[in-house]
Amino acid sequence: MTHIWKLGEETIETLSGAKISWENKQFFKLFYQGKTFFGEVEQCDTEKNMMRVRINHRSFDIKRELPIHQLLKSMGLDKVAPKKLDVLQAPMPGKVLSVNVSIGDEVEIGKSLLTLEAMKMENVIKAEGFGKVKSIEVETGKTVDKGAVLICFE
């Protein structure tokens, strides 16, 4: 029987050759290819099939891939769909230092929209989705309150 695991970002496929001997709910021994590894469960999230284990003084995030995960991946349903932008509101009160888009611009995730100064720090506000700039509701040099509408999208 084949098992698919995720260790951090690495995918590992194993055959039933590894054996685990549990000493209690936290400590275990892992026997693999003639070697013994001592392990400890640091965290466990059964809903997400995730575990953080320490084996031989190294910590690993482990996720077991179930057959349903492989099916969803093959269907392309494992990726989060980017959201369509509606309005950009000020995340904090501040002064608009620059507007980096124009009406009609198409924006994608990560595009710099404007720079807002708050508490003497410059904060670059980036797009968290995609859309087309419909209107710009602020001007450079103006102050805005938290929640004020800055940019509208179509």
N, C-alpha and C positions, 0 to 999 in steps of 0.2 A: 504494500500500500504506500502511495506517495503522499507526503505532507508538504504544504507550501507555507512558509513562514516569512515574515518581514522582520529583519533586524535593522532598526533605524530605517534607512532608505534602501537597503540591500534585500533582494528577494532570494530566498534559499529554498531549494526543493530537495527534500530528503526522502530516502527510502526507509522503511522500518528497520533500521539498523541501530538506532540510538535507543537506549533504555534509561528510564528515570526511576530512581528509588527514593521515595519520600520518607523523610525521618519524622516530619510533622507537617503542618500546613504552611510552614515558612521555609524550612530547610530541605534540600534534596541533594542527591548525587546523580550526576549524568555520566553514563558509560557510553563512549563512542570511540570506535576504531581502536579498541584495546586500552584506552586512556580513561581515567576517572577525573571528573571535574566536580568541584564542590560549589553548590549554588544556594542562593537565598532569594526569595521573592521579596522585593522592596515595595512594589505597588502592584495592584491587580484591578483591572476594570473588565469584568466579564461581559458587560453590555457591548463593549467595543472590541472584544477579543484581544485586549492589550495587557501586557505585563511588563514590569520593569524588574529585571533580575540582575543579581550580582553573581558572576561566575569567576572564580579565581581572581578576586579583587578588581574586576572590571564590570561596569554596569552596562546593560543592554536593554533597549526598548524592543520588545518582541510583539509581533502581531501575527496571529494565525489567519491565513487566508482560507476561507471556506469556499466550497463550490459556488455558492451564490455570488461571492465577490468576483470570481473569475467570469461568471456569466454577465454580470453588470458591466465589467470592464470590456468584455468582447462586444457588448452592445453600445459602448461609448457612454454609458450612464454613470460612470464613476467620477466624472468631472463636474465641478460646480459651474452652473451656467452663470455667465456674467449678467449683472442686473442692468436694466435700462435706466438711465438717469432721468429724473423729473425736475428737481430743483436742488441747488446747492445752497445750504444755509450756513451761516457763520457758526463755527464750532465754539467760538469764544468772542468776547468783545475785543475790538482792536481797530487799527487804522489800516486801510488798504494801501499797500505800497506799490503794487503793480497788478495789472490784469493781463494774463498771458494768453488769452484766447480772444477771438473776434466772433461776431454774429455769423452763423453759417459754418463755423468750424466743426468738423467731426472729431470727437474725442474718444479715447480708449482708456482702459484701466491704466493708472499711473501717470497720465498726462498732467503736467503742471497747469492748474487753472488760474490761480492767483496767489499773491503773497500778502499775508496779513501780519502786521506787527502787533504783538500783545506782550505787555510787560517787558519792553525793550528787546524782545526776541522776534526774529523773523520766522514765520511759519509758512512753508510752502504747502498750499492746499492742493491735493492731487485728486483726480477723478477716481471714484471707486466703482465705476461701471462705464457704459458706453452711451453715446448720444450725440445729438447735433445741437449746438448752441442756438437757442431761440432768441434770448435777450440777456443783456447784462444790466443788472439792476443797481450797480455801484460804480463809483468813479474813483480813480486814483487820488489819494490824499484825504478821502472822507473816512469818518469813523463809523463803525457799525456795532450794533448790540448783538449779543449772543442770540442765535436763532434767526437773524435777519436774512432775508432772501438775497443772495448775491448773484446767482446765475440761474436762468431757466433754460430747460432743454426741451426739444421736440421729441 
